[in-house]
Amino acid sequence: MLLALIGRTDPLFHADISDFKLELEDIIEKGRFLVIGGAGSIGQAVTKEIFKRSPAVLHVVDISENNMVELVRDLRSTIGYGAGEFKTFDVDCGSVEFEALMKNEGPYDYVFNLSALKHVRSEKDPYTLMRMIMVNVFNTIKTLRLAKALGAKKYFCVSTDKAANPVNMMGASKRIMEMFLMRESVTQNISMARFANVAFSDGSLLHGFNQRFAKKQPFSAPNDVRRYFVTPQESGELCLLSGLLGNTREIFFPKLSEKLHLITFSEIAVRYLRERGYEPYECESEDEARDRAEELIVNKQWPCYFFKSDTTGEKDFEEFFTDNEDLDMERFETVGVINNQPEFDEGKLDDFMDGIEALRKKGTWIKDDIVKLYFGLLPEFAHKETGKYLDQRM
């Protein structure tokens, strides 16, 4: 059902997961794993992929206590119990508690970092934007250096397709993270993955469809934004392939094929409602959709407001790599690989860190202060500021 909603019939990575089945199982059965941000949508998917292959040790860290509880219940209710050690910790990876955990519960062979502020809406105010930088960039550097100091074989970090020619602050923060990881890769084995929207991930517009349907509220979606979607399991599989089979500095991404199609959010909304026995009813405004919700739903129609996107940070199209990146499209059947050299500008990286730390110490800043620091590292950053944000939408 999920694949049908996003316009596909076949899973993306089945061929490579099958081809490397024994190698993946061998690595995992002997390995000690730490998953950071393991209770988020992608983190849960990665945790499940590792757990079902019987790791020697699997520890999961996340700040969401409730999501962590659900992760454990989900694992116990589906896969059951493994022979290895499985523990969860409700800890912030930027905290001193996390440092103590790493020193006392480790060492770990493989550290997977799935923690991130992932929403484009996170750039609407300077405070949330600063938090995004701390999570996506500074915490990544901190956790990587801890992993390195304690002898980790491999550090994996999830990036995003929005890091390729970024137009929003979230995508740019992940591109900056990639740049810092190039510097760290000189002394630590690191790999990454870029992929598209994860269908029905927590907080996504598609996840919002579930909430709106349960609460009998109107659907609202752009009709001109086309996106690639992967399933939660596919996101976990791609991270697993990169984290365990990727060489240092490599970034994995899904190959475009007949299996991976662009689709609009409004198309998915229509499919979603018809799957549940309702006919979408297009309204002219948010007010009409709200006012007519009760009347229409009783008659097996669902109020929908579809619109042209005009909010800050929306990219016109999606891409997984840029023209000047070196690609390997032959190694895997379903996965492309970006080969990176350890190229970085030490001075500019230090200037960015110093600039962010100075703003935080100052205790007051505006969005433009942070945008200027972004441009110091990304002079071609095509930031699209419209003055409108997703929080101003239904």
C-alpha positions in Angstrom: 0.0 0.0 0.0 2.8 2.5 0.9 4.6 1.9 -2.4 1.4 2.4 -4.3 0.7 5.7 -2.6 4.1 7.1 -3.7 3.7 5.8 -7.2 5.9 2.7 -7.1 5.5 -1.1 -7.2 8.9 -2.4 -6.3 11.4 -1.7 -3.4 14.5 0.2 -4.4 17.5 -1.6 -2.9 16.4 -5.2 -2.9 19.1 -6.3 -5.4 22.0 -4.9 -3.5 20.7 -5.9 -0.1 20.4 -9.4 -1.5 23.8 -9.4 -3.2 25.6 -8.3 -0.1 23.5 -10.3 2.4 26.2 -12.5 3.8 28.8 -9.7 4.1 26.3 -7.4 5.9 25.3 -10.2 8.3 28.9 -11.1 9.0 29.9 -7.5 9.9 26.8 -7.0 12.1 27.0 -10.3 14.0 30.6 -9.4 15.0 30.0 -5.7 15.6 29.3 -3.3 18.4 26.9 -0.6 17.2 25.8 2.8 18.5 22.9 4.5 16.8 22.5 8.2 17.6 19.0 9.7 17.0 17.7 6.1 16.8 14.1 6.9 17.7 13.4 9.2 14.8 11.9 7.8 11.6 15.2 7.1 9.8 16.9 6.2 13.1 14.2 3.6 13.8 14.6 2.2 10.3 18.4 1.8 10.7 18.0 0.3 14.2 15.6 -2.3 12.8 18.0 -3.2 9.9 20.8 -3.7 12.4 18.7 -5.5 15.1 17.2 -8.1 12.7 20.8 -9.2 11.7 21.7 -10.1 15.3 24.4 -7.6 16.3 26.8 -8.4 19.2 25.9 -5.1 20.8 23.4 -2.5 19.7 22.9 0.7 21.8 20.4 3.4 20.8 20.5 7.0 21.9 17.7 9.6 21.5 16.2 12.5 23.3 12.6 11.4 22.5 11.6 9.2 25.4 8.2 8.4 24.0 9.5 7.5 20.5 12.2 5.3 22.2 9.5 3.4 24.1 7.6 2.8 20.8 10.8 1.6 19.1 11.4 -1.0 21.8 7.8 -2.2 21.6 7.9 -2.3 17.8 11.1 -4.5 17.9 9.7 -6.8 20.5 6.4 -7.2 18.7 8.0 -8.0 15.3 11.5 -9.3 15.5 11.5 -10.3 19.2 14.7 -10.7 21.1 18.2 -11.2 19.8 21.2 -13.0 21.3 23.3 -9.8 21.6 23.1 -6.9 24.0 20.4 -4.3 23.2 20.1 -1.1 25.3 18.4 2.3 24.8 19.4 5.6 26.5 17.3 8.8 26.6 20.3 11.1 26.3 21.1 14.2 24.3 24.2 13.5 22.2 25.5 17.0 22.8 25.5 16.5 26.6 28.0 15.5 29.2 25.8 12.5 29.9 26.5 11.3 26.3 30.2 11.7 26.8 30.0 9.5 29.9 27.9 6.9 28.1 30.5 6.7 25.3 33.3 6.1 27.7 31.6 3.7 30.0 29.3 1.7 27.6 31.7 1.6 24.6 33.8 1.1 22.7 31.8 0.9 19.6 32.9 -0.4 16.2 30.3 1.5 14.2 28.6 4.7 15.1 25.6 5.8 13.1 24.4 9.4 13.5 20.8 9.9 12.4 20.1 12.9 14.6 19.1 16.0 12.7 16.8 19.0 12.5 15.4 18.1 9.1 12.6 20.5 8.5 12.8 23.4 6.1 10.5 25.2 8.5 13.3 25.2 11.0 14.8 28.3 9.4 11.9 30.6 10.2 13.5 32.2 13.3 17.1 32.7 14.4 16.7 30.6 17.6 15.5 27.4 15.9 18.1 28.0 13.1 20.9 28.2 15.7 19.6 25.0 17.2 19.7 23.4 13.8 23.3 24.3 13.3 24.2 22.9 16.7 22.5 19.6 16.0 23.4 19.2 12.3 27.0 20.5 12.5 28.5 20.9 15.9 27.0 17.8 17.5 28.1 15.8 14.5 31.7 17.0 15.0 31.5 16.3 18.7 30.1 12.8 18.4 32.6 11.9 15.6 35.6 13.0 17.6 34.4 11.0 20.6 34.0 8.0 18.4 37.4 8.5 17.0 39.0 8.9 20.4 37.5 5.7 21.5 38.6 3.7 18.5 35.5 3.4 16.3 36.2 1.7 13.0 33.5 3.7 11.2 31.4 6.8 11.6 28.3 7.2 9.4 26.2 10.3 9.2 23.0 10.9 7.2 23.0 13.9 4.9 20.1 14.9 2.5 19.5 15.4 -1.2 18.9 19.0 -0.2 22.6 19.4 0.4 23.2 19.2 -3.3 23.1 22.8 -4.6 21.1 23.9 -1.4 18.5 26.6 -1.5 17.4 26.4 2.1 19.2 26.7 5.4 18.5 23.1 6.4 20.1 21.7 3.2 22.9 24.2 3.5 23.6 23.1 7.1 23.9 19.5 5.9 26.2 20.6 3.1 28.4 22.4 5.7 28.3 19.3 7.8 29.7 17.3 4.8 32.5 19.9 4.5 33.5 19.5 8.1 33.4 15.7 7.7 35.9 16.0 4.8 38.3 17.5 7.3 37.6 14.9 9.9 38.0 12.1 7.3 41.8 12.6 7.3 41.9 10.7 10.7 38.6 8.8 10.8 36.8 6.5 8.4 33.5 8.3 7.5 30.7 7.7 5.0 27.4 9.3 4.4 24.1 9.0 2.4 21.9 11.5 0.6 18.3 10.5 -0.2 14.9 11.9 -0.8 11.9 12.4 1.4 11.1 9.5 3.7 7.4 8.8 3.1 5.3 9.3 6.2 8.3 10.1 8.4 7.5 11.9 11.7 6.5 15.5 11.1 6.4 15.2 7.3 3.5 16.4 5.3 2.5 12.8 4.5 2.6 12.0 8.2 0.3 15.0 8.6 -2.2 13.3 6.3 -2.5 10.5 8.9 -3.1 13.1 11.6 -5.6 15.1 9.6 -7.5 12.0 8.6 -7.7 10.7 12.2 -9.0 14.1 13.4 -11.4 14.6 10.4 -9.6 17.8 9.3 -9.0 19.1 5.8 -5.9 18.1 3.7 -3.7 20.9 2.5 -0.8 20.3 0.0 1.1 22.0 -2.8 0.2 20.9 -6.3 3.4 22.2 -7.9 6.2 20.6 -5.7 7.4 17.3 -7.1 9.5 15.1 -4.9 11.2 11.6 -4.8 10.1 9.4 -1.9 11.7 6.4 -0.2 10.0 4.2 2.3 11.3 4.1 5.9 12.8 0.6 5.3 14.6 1.9 2.2 16.1 4.7 4.2 17.4 2.2 6.7 18.8 0.0 4.0 20.7 2.8 2.2 22.2 4.0 5.5 23.2 0.4 6.3 24.9 -0.1 2.9 26.8 3.2 3.2 27.7 2.7 6.9 29.0 -0.8 6.4 30.2 -1.0 2.8 31.1 2.6 2.0 34.7 3.7 1.9 35.9 6.8 3.6 34.4 10.1 2.4 31.9 8.3 0.1 28.3 9.5 -0.1 25.7 6.9 -1.2 22.5 7.9 -3.0 19.6 6.1 -4.8 20.1 5.6 -8.5 17.3 7.2 -10.5 15.4 4.5 -12.4 12.0 3.5 -13.5 11.4 2.5 -9.9 11.9 6.0 -8.5 9.5 8.7 -9.8 8.8 12.3 -9.0 5.3 12.8 -7.6 3.4 15.8 -6.2 2.1 16.0 -2.7 -1.4 16.7 -4.0 -1.3 13.4 -6.1 -0.4 11.4 -3.0 -3.2 13.1 -1.1 -5.7 12.1 -3.8 -4.4 8.5 -3.7 -4.5 8.4 0.1 -8.1 9.5 0.3 -9.4 7.2 -2.4 -7.6 4.3 -0.8 -9.7 5.0 2.3 -13.0 5.4 0.4 -13.2 9.1 0.1 -13.3 11.4 -2.9 -11.2 14.5 -2.7 -13.1 17.7 -2.9 -11.0 20.7 -4.0 -11.8 23.9 -2.1 -10.9 27.4 -3.2 -9.4 28.4 0.2 -8.3 27.2 3.6 -11.4 28.8 5.1 -13.7 26.9 2.8 -11.9 23.6 3.5 -12.2 24.2 7.3 -15.9 25.4 7.2 -17.1 22.5 5.0 -15.2 19.7 6.6 -18.0 18.2 8.7 -20.6 18.5 5.9 -18.3 16.9 3.2 -16.8 14.1 5.2 -20.3 12.8 6.2 -21.0 12.4 2.4 -17.7 10.5 1.8 -15.9 13.5 0.4 -12.8 15.1 1.9 -12.1 18.8 1.8 -8.7 19.5 0.2 -6.9 22.8 -0.4 -4.2 22.4 -3.1 -2.0 25.4 -3.8 1.1 26.7 -5.6 4.1 26.8 -3.2 5.4 30.2 -2.2 7.2 29.5 1.1 10.9 30.0 1.8 13.3 27.2 1.1 11.3 25.1 -1.3 13.5 23.7 -4.1 12.1 23.6 -7.6 13.5 20.2 -8.2 15.4 17.5 -6.4 18.9 16.2 -7.1 21.3 13.8 -5.3 24.6 15.1 -6.7 26.1 18.1 -8.5 27.8 18.4 -11.8 31.3 18.7 -10.3 31.1 15.6 -8.1 32.9 12.4 -9.1 30.4 9.5 -9.4 30.7 5.7 -9.3 27.6 4.3 -10.9 28.9 0.8 -11.5 29.8 -0.6 -8.1 26.2 -1.2 -7.0 23.1 -2.1 -9.0 20.7 0.3 -7.2 23.0 2.8 -5.4 25.2 5.5 -6.8 28.4 6.6 -5.0 30.0 10.1 -4.8 33.7 9.8 -4.4 35.2 12.7 -2.4 38.7 13.9 -2.0 39.8 15.3 1.4 39.5 18.9 0.1 38.6 21.6 2.6 39.5 25.2 3.5 40.8 25.0 7.1 40.5 28.8 7.6 36.9 29.0 6.4 35.8 26.1 8.5 37.4 27.7 11.6 35.9 31.1 10.8 32.4 29.5 10.6 32.8 27.7 13.9 34.3 30.8 15.6 31.5 33.0 14.1 28.7 30.7 15.5 30.4 30.4 18.9 30.7 34.2 19.0 27.0 34.7 18.3 26.0 32.2 20.9 28.3 33.8 23.5 26.7 37.2 22.6 23.3 35.7 23.4 21.5 37.7 20.7 21.5 37.5 16.9 19.3 37.9 13.9 18.8 35.5 11.0 21.0 37.6 8.7 24.0 37.1 11.1 23.8 33.4 10.5 23.1 33.6 6.8 26.3 35.7 6.4 28.3 32.9 8.0 26.7 30.4 5.7 27.8 32.4 2.7 31.4 32.4 4.0 31.5 28.6 3.4 28.9 28.5 0.5 29.4 31.6 -1.7 27.1 30.0 -4.3 24.3 29.3 -1.8 21.1 30.0 -3.7 19.0 30.9 -0.6 15.3 31.6 -1.5 13.8 34.0 0.9 10.1 34.8 0.3 9.1 36.1 3.7 6.6 33.2 3.9 7.1 30.0 6.0 5.5 26.6 6.3 4.1 27.5 9.7 1.9 30.0 7.9 0.2 27.2 6.1 -2.6 24.9 7.3 
